[in-house]
């Protein structure tokens, strides 16, 4: 079984925030499948099939900065190997429209990913980062990531989510190396 974690913050107030693109990708992958709530896993979850493989989609119910708690619970409960996990989240250092996959590495300052690396004690977690950067102006980073995308950005966001969905399909079907070759350096 593969597990895709879409990071974000729970609640309607955050639904369209830049910080919630991980949730958006998970919802896009789910299609008609409905997410259920698990108190035990601190997650919203659903199961889908991609390329004949069982895939568990997880949206942590913890806030972004505590994502590792949910990831650790899911990994422990389902006995998932680290290389069978893909974490999808926002990246301020990439422009909206860009995506980037990596097989391992540090958190790069992203607190959600930092929480996951700390909770698992392992930097070898596959990740898919979606660019959220645009015209930030003088806004503080913490305020900017909690802003909604503008109406002008929404078409580009939809294209970015579609590209990310294809990258997730490639990861499940062919693995991280193939997905990186196919999708790193691509932008919409």
C-alpha positions as CSV (number, residue, x, y, z in Angstrom):
1,X,0.0,0.0,0.0
2,X,1.1,3.5,-0.8
3,X,0.2,6.5,1.3
4,X,-0.1,10.1,0.0
5,X,-0.3,12.8,2.7
6,X,-1.7,16.1,1.6
7,X,-0.6,18.7,4.2
8,X,-2.8,21.6,5.2
9,X,-4.8,23.1,8.1
10,X,-8.3,21.6,8.9
11,X,-11.4,23.8,8.8
12,X,-13.3,25.9,6.4
13,X,-11.4,29.1,7.2
14,X,-8.2,27.6,5.7
15,X,-9.8,25.7,2.8
16,X,-8.5,27.9,0.0
17,X,-5.3,29.1,1.6
18,X,-1.9,28.8,-0.1
19,X,-0.8,26.6,2.8
20,X,-3.5,24.1,1.9
21,X,-2.4,23.0,-1.6
22,X,-1.5,19.6,-0.1
23,X,-5.2,19.1,1.0
24,X,-6.2,20.3,-2.5
25,X,-4.1,17.7,-4.2
26,X,-5.5,14.9,-2.0
27,X,-9.0,16.0,-2.7
28,X,-8.3,16.1,-6.4
29,X,-6.9,12.6,-6.3
30,X,-9.9,11.4,-4.3
31,X,-12.4,12.4,-7.0
32,X,-15.7,11.0,-5.9
33,X,-14.3,9.1,-2.9
34,X,-15.4,10.6,0.4
35,X,-12.9,11.4,3.2
36,X,-13.8,10.0,6.6
37,X,-12.6,11.2,10.0
38,X,-10.3,9.0,12.2
39,X,-9.7,10.2,15.8
40,X,-7.2,7.4,16.2
41,X,-5.1,8.6,13.3
42,X,-5.7,12.3,13.7
43,X,-6.7,12.3,10.0
44,X,-9.3,12.5,7.3
45,X,-8.7,9.5,5.1
46,X,-10.0,7.6,2.0
47,X,-8.8,4.8,-0.2
48,X,-8.4,4.9,-3.9
49,X,-6.7,2.7,-6.6
50,X,-4.0,4.1,-8.9
51,X,-2.3,1.8,-11.4
52,X,-3.8,-1.2,-9.7
53,X,-2.4,-0.3,-6.4
54,X,-4.2,0.5,-3.1
55,X,-3.5,4.1,-2.1
56,X,-4.4,5.6,1.2
57,X,-5.0,9.4,1.0
58,X,-4.5,11.3,4.2
59,X,-5.3,14.9,5.2
60,X,-3.9,15.4,8.7
61,X,-6.4,16.8,11.2
62,X,-3.5,18.3,13.1
63,X,-2.5,21.8,12.1
64,X,0.3,22.1,9.6
65,X,3.1,22.5,12.2
66,X,2.1,19.3,13.9
67,X,1.7,17.1,10.8
68,X,4.3,14.7,12.1
69,X,2.0,13.4,14.8
70,X,-0.6,12.2,12.2
71,X,2.1,10.8,9.9
72,X,3.7,8.8,12.7
73,X,0.3,7.4,13.7
74,X,-0.5,6.3,10.2
75,X,2.9,4.8,9.6
76,X,2.7,2.9,12.8
77,X,-0.9,1.7,12.4
78,X,-0.5,0.5,8.8
79,X,3.2,-0.6,9.1
80,X,4.0,1.6,6.1
81,X,7.6,1.7,4.8
82,X,9.1,5.2,4.5
83,X,9.6,4.8,0.8
84,X,5.9,4.1,0.3
85,X,5.0,7.6,1.6
86,X,4.6,10.7,-0.5
87,X,4.1,14.1,1.3
88,X,2.5,16.9,-0.7
89,X,2.8,20.4,0.5
90,X,3.3,24.1,-0.4
91,X,6.7,25.7,-1.2
92,X,7.2,29.4,-0.9
93,X,10.5,29.2,-2.8
94,X,8.8,28.0,-6.0
95,X,6.5,30.1,-8.2
96,X,2.9,29.2,-8.5
97,X,2.8,26.8,-11.4
98,X,6.0,24.9,-10.5
99,X,6.2,21.6,-8.8
100,X,9.3,19.7,-7.6
101,X,9.7,16.1,-6.4
102,X,12.5,14.9,-4.1
103,X,13.3,11.4,-2.6
104,X,14.8,12.8,0.6
105,X,16.2,15.8,2.3
106,X,15.8,18.3,5.0
107,X,12.6,20.2,5.7
108,X,14.0,23.3,4.0
109,X,12.4,25.4,6.7
110,X,8.9,24.1,6.1
111,X,7.4,23.5,9.5
112,X,5.0,20.8,8.5
113,X,7.8,18.8,6.8
114,X,10.1,19.5,9.7
115,X,7.5,18.0,12.1
116,X,7.3,14.9,9.9
117,X,11.1,14.5,9.6
118,X,11.4,14.9,13.4
119,X,8.5,12.5,14.2
120,X,9.8,9.8,11.9
121,X,13.5,10.4,12.6
122,X,14.2,10.0,8.9
123,X,14.8,12.5,6.1
124,X,14.2,9.8,3.5
125,X,10.6,10.8,2.9
126,X,9.4,11.3,-0.7
127,X,7.9,14.7,-1.2
128,X,6.1,16.7,-3.8
129,X,6.3,20.5,-3.4
130,X,3.9,22.9,-5.1
131,X,4.9,26.5,-5.7
132,X,2.7,29.1,-4.0
133,X,4.9,32.2,-4.5
134,X,3.5,35.2,-6.3
135,X,3.3,38.9,-5.5
136,X,3.7,38.9,-1.8
137,X,4.4,42.6,-1.4
138,X,5.3,43.5,2.1
139,X,3.3,40.7,3.8
140,X,4.9,38.6,6.4
141,X,5.4,35.0,5.3
142,X,3.1,33.6,8.0
143,X,0.3,35.9,6.7
144,X,1.0,35.2,3.1
145,X,0.7,31.4,3.3
146,X,-2.6,31.8,5.1
147,X,-4.0,34.0,2.4
148,X,-6.4,32.6,-0.2
149,X,-5.3,32.5,-3.8
150,X,-6.5,35.5,-5.8
151,X,-9.2,35.1,-8.5
152,X,-6.4,35.8,-11.1
153,X,-4.3,33.0,-9.7
154,X,-7.1,30.4,-9.6
155,X,-6.7,29.2,-13.3
156,X,-3.0,28.7,-12.7
157,X,-3.7,26.9,-9.4
158,X,-6.0,24.5,-11.2
159,X,-3.4,23.7,-13.8
160,X,-0.8,23.2,-11.1
161,X,-3.1,20.8,-9.2
162,X,-3.7,18.8,-12.4
163,X,0.1,18.6,-12.9
164,X,0.6,17.5,-9.3
165,X,-2.0,14.9,-9.7
166,X,-0.2,13.4,-12.7
167,X,3.1,13.5,-10.7
168,X,1.3,11.5,-7.9
169,X,0.1,8.9,-10.5
170,X,3.7,8.6,-11.8
171,X,5.0,8.1,-8.3
172,X,2.5,5.4,-7.5
173,X,2.9,3.6,-10.8
174,X,6.6,4.0,-11.5
175,X,8.3,5.2,-8.4
176,X,10.1,8.4,-7.3
177,X,13.0,8.3,-9.8
178,X,10.6,8.1,-12.8
179,X,8.3,10.8,-11.4
180,X,11.3,13.1,-10.8
181,X,12.5,12.6,-14.4
182,X,9.1,13.3,-15.8
183,X,8.0,16.2,-13.7
184,X,10.9,18.1,-12.1
185,X,11.6,21.2,-14.1
186,X,8.0,21.2,-15.6
187,X,5.8,24.1,-14.9
188,X,2.4,25.2,-16.2
